Amino acid sequence: MINPKSIYILGLSAFYHDSAACLIKDGCIVAAAQEERFTRKKHDDSFPTQAVAYCLTYAGITITDITYVAFYEKPFIKFERLLLTYLSYAPEGVLSFLKAMPVWLKEKIFMKSLIQAKLGYSGDIIFPEHHESHAASAFFPSPFKEAAIITFDGVGEWTTTSWGWGKDNHIELAHEIQFPHSLGLLYSAFTYYLGFRVNSGEYKLMGLAPYGQPRYTDIIRRELVDIKEDGSFRLNMEYFNYPVGLTMTKERFHQLFDMSPREPEGELTQKHMDIAASIQQVTEEIMLKTVHHVYKETGLDHLCLAGGVALNCVGNGKILEQTPFKNIWIQPAAGDSGGALGAAFFVWHQCLKQARQTDGINDVQQGSLLGPDVKEGVKELADSQGWIYEYLSDDVLPGRIADLVEQQNVIGLCQGRMEFGPRALGSRSIIGDARSETMQSILNLKVKFRESFRPFAPAVLRERVSEYFDMDCDSPYMLLVAPVRKEKRLDDHAGDTLFGIERLRFKRSLIPAVTHVDYSARVQTVDEKRNPVFYRIIKEFDRRTGCGVVINTSFNIRGEPIVCTAADAYRCFMCTDMDYLLVGQYLFERLKQPNQGKYRKEDITTLLD
């Protein structure tokens, strides 16, 4: 009997933020990656040419083998929204209009023709709606047979927030909030106001919030956003400039807080921190009210989340802790890049009506390790460049790395397949000793070259997570924040009298390098199935020290995408004060490397944010 030909579906997202490609074969994810990892341009929004090439090469196919291409939104409807918005605000926004229209009229609106031309593809192209792609990315890879779905985002075509449900191989979005009323854009407006880059600095705002007090929540609720009990909301657009302007906020917004927008590298004051704390609290309020309402309306036990706001892991932690849902699953690439994956799954299940198998426990995201592998060619590359290395066998590697971490070294890991999504999960990570009082400052200032207030995440053995944190569930994608257990905290409350960045000086727990100033931590649970090498390293560190936690931060410096290849990793390694680099099974010690003066952090990127 001749086997039927496999169905390959190529999902794409492009042109707005974090373009990406995803390939699925007969309903299984083969490969996925963001374009930025190949071009080395952070948040690259160009057509994902190199990401597509990687997916096809990894699968061993060509574009002629693709059955369907799925683009993650409907360009004509998005263009309609832009035109109607500009018309409704005219003559205001003429500069923004003149800036936006050429690229739309040249490329974006004719997406079908562009895809055909860029890929040399002549088959079927399907365009789900933006939030359908988000919802599909949340539900279809999840372990649940049936679940409620919420998408929190900036804006798609018109929709900014939606909710519905999924069952078996079908999703349905029943309710939505439309532009310009957007939780994502509200949060981005404050990101801009506090001097961080929109669409990339929101996580900085979230990290800054615990240094402040929510003194401005009443002002935000009274003047900026009207929040209803069901989580729906309306923004007062007299304060916002984002619909047609080149900035996010208006002068009236600045007057409300009696302060001009902070310059990107300007001083961070206590007032900035208090404003960050306030908008974070308001965001959590909207998220929680929405989730409570959706639970009441659906009566389902499980919840799936996607959209850029679903990367707000503090809010996610509150959802897990304070709402009736028994389990939540969040798409690791919750932003626009994950739309490529969602669009592909939407075609497979929703359009082609293909069955979906779930066991209620395991997702099909494969640990989100869906990018290029580094297992081949490391020795040849190192030898050709004259790099000095030590080969570590399988039985030696975990103990050797664990010893180096215990000796207070900072180590870059470039292992196996690269992560899909914004979080490094042990394959493209920098690790260190979570017990160190100085490691947080060392990593921020000497390795990452970033703001000193930024927290680091703990990677903890799954079987020991409840010993360290107030949670006992899987968090493999670093998308949940939980408190450090009281037993691991220190009783000295001297730090409670400090304010702002001064609070960093206070040792709060037995794992101070990953304990934020409010005793919280963005937890990644590590198990042997998803990432065996990383698990074995932490397991050995635990055996030697009695501590089942290490620091895990992404392998990049500020302004640079996470490293992809062995060459990327080595270049980044040599431009920092990292001590060691492990690529596959090859260990590099920085002080032994040749031509050390050759490498400068400016050579990695000029796009510092």
Secondary structure, DSSP 8 states (H G I E B T S, - for coil): -------EEEEEE-SSSS-EEEEEETTEEEEEEETHHHH--TT--S--HHHHHHHHHHHT--GGG--EEEESS-HHHHHHHHHHHHHHHTTTTHHHHHHHHHHHHHTGGGHHHHHHHHHT--SEEE---HHHHHHHHHHTTSS-SEEEEEEE-S-SSSEEEEEEEEETTEEEEEEEEETT--HHHHHHHHHHHTT--TTTSHHHHHHHGGGS--TTHHHIIIIIEEE-TTS-EEE-GGGB-TTTSSSSB-HHHHHHTTS----TTS---HHHHHHHHHHHHHHHHHHHHHHHHHHHHH--SEEEEESGGGG-HHHHHHHHHHSS-SEEEE-TT-SHHHHHHHHHHIIIIIIT-------SS--SSGGGEEEEE-SSSHHHHHHHHT---EE--TTTHHHHHHHHHHTT--EEEE-SEEESSS---SSEEEEEETT-SSHHHHIIIIIS---TT---EEEEEGGGHHHHBS--S--TTS-EEEEB-GGGB-S--GGGG--GGGGGGS--BSSGGG--TTSEEEEEEE-TTT-HHHHHHHHHHHHHHS--EEEEEESS-TTS----SHHHHHHHHHTS---EEEETTEEEEGGG-S-GGG--GGGT-S---
